[in-house]
């Protein structure tokens, strides 16, 4: 997901792990390339907290909606 696609969970900075968790990821999901339910939502359907978390992962409205 985003600019951290090639990282394993344990390689992610703590703030990125926290952001990913807010989007529904777990360590197991992240490391096994599983997507949380939020992946099916459009940017405007995400809560403001989820949008901030997605931004930490390198997304904005355009890139989230096109992924």
Contact map, one row per residue, 1 for C-alpha under 8 A:
1111100000000000000000000000000000000000000000000000000010000000000
1111100000000000000000000000000000000000000000000000000011100000000
1111110000000000000000000000000000000000000000000000000011000000000
1111111000010000000000000000000000000000000000000000000010000000000
1111111000000000000000000000000000000000000000000000000000000000000
0011111100000000000000000000000000000000000000000000000000000000000
0001111110110000000000000000000000000000000000000000000000000000000
0000011111110000000000000000011000000000000000000000000000000000000
0000001111110000100000000010011000000000000000000000000000000000000
0000000111110000000000000000000000000000000000000000000000000000000
0000001111111000000000000000000000000000000000000000000000000000000
0001001111111101100000000000000000000000000000000000000000000000000
0000000000111111100000000000000000000000000000000000000000000000000
0000000000011111110000000000000000000000000000000000000000000000000
0000000000001111111000000000000000000000000000000000000100000000000
0000000000011111111100000000000000000000000000000000000110000000000
0000000010011111111110000000000000000000000000000000000000000000000
0000000000000111111111000000000000000000000000000000100000000000000
0000000000000011111111100000000000000000000000000101110110000000000
0000000000000001111111111100000000000000000000000000110010000000000
0000000000000000111111111100000000000000000000000000000000000000000
0000000000000000011111111000000000000000000000001100100000000000000
0000000000000000001111111000000000010100000000000100110000000000000
0000000000000000000111111100000000011100000000000000000000000000000
0000000000000000000111111110110000110000000000000000000000000000000
0000000000000000000110011111110000000000000000000000000000000000000
0000000010000000000000001111111000000000000000000000000000000000000
0000000000000000000000000111111100000000000000000000000000000000000
0000000000000000000000001111111111110000000000000000000000000000000
0000000110000000000000001111111111100000000000000000000000000000000
0000000110000000000000000011111111000000000000000000000000000000000
0000000000000000000000000001111111000000000000000000000000000000000
0000000000000000000000000000111111100000000000000000000000000000000
0000000000000000000000000000111111110000000000000000000000000000000
0000000000000000000000001000110011111110000000000000000000000000000
0000000000000000000000111000100001111110000000000000000000000000000
0000000000000000000000010000000000111111100000000000000000000000000
0000000000000000000000110000000000111111100001000000000000000000000
0000000000000000000000000000000000111111110000000000000000000000000
0000000000000000000000000000000000001111110000000000000000000000000
0000000000000000000000000000000000001111111111000000000000000000000
0000000000000000000000000000000000000011111111000000000000000001100
0000000000000000000000000000000000000000111111000010000000011001100
0000000000000000000000000000000000000000111111100000000000001000000
0000000000000000000000000000000000000000111111100000000000000000000
0000000000000000000000000000000000000100111111111110000000000000000
0000000000000000000000000000000000000000000111111110000000000000000
0000000000000000000000000000000000000000000001111111000000000000000
0000000000000000000001000000000000000000000001111111100000000000000
0000000000000000001001100000000000000000000001111111110000000000000
0000000000000000000000000000000000000000001001111111111000010000000
0000000000000000001000000000000000000000000000011111111100000000000
0000000000000000011101100000000000000000000000001111111110000000000
0000000000000000001100100000000000000000000000000111111111110001000
0000000000000000000000000000000000000000000000000011111111110000000
0000000000000011001000000000000000000000000000000001111111100000000
1111000000000001001100000000000000000000000000000000111111100000000
0110000000000000000000000000000000000000000000000000011111110000000
0100000000000000000000000000000000000000000000000000011111111111000
0000000000000000000000000000000000000000001000000010011001111111000
0000000000000000000000000000000000000000001100000000000000111111100
0000000000000000000000000000000000000000000000000000000000111111110
0000000000000000000000000000000000000000000000000000000000111111111
0000000000000000000000000000000000000000011000000000010000111111111
0000000000000000000000000000000000000000011000000000000000001111111
0000000000000000000000000000000000000000000000000000000000000111111
0000000000000000000000000000000000000000000000000000000000000011111
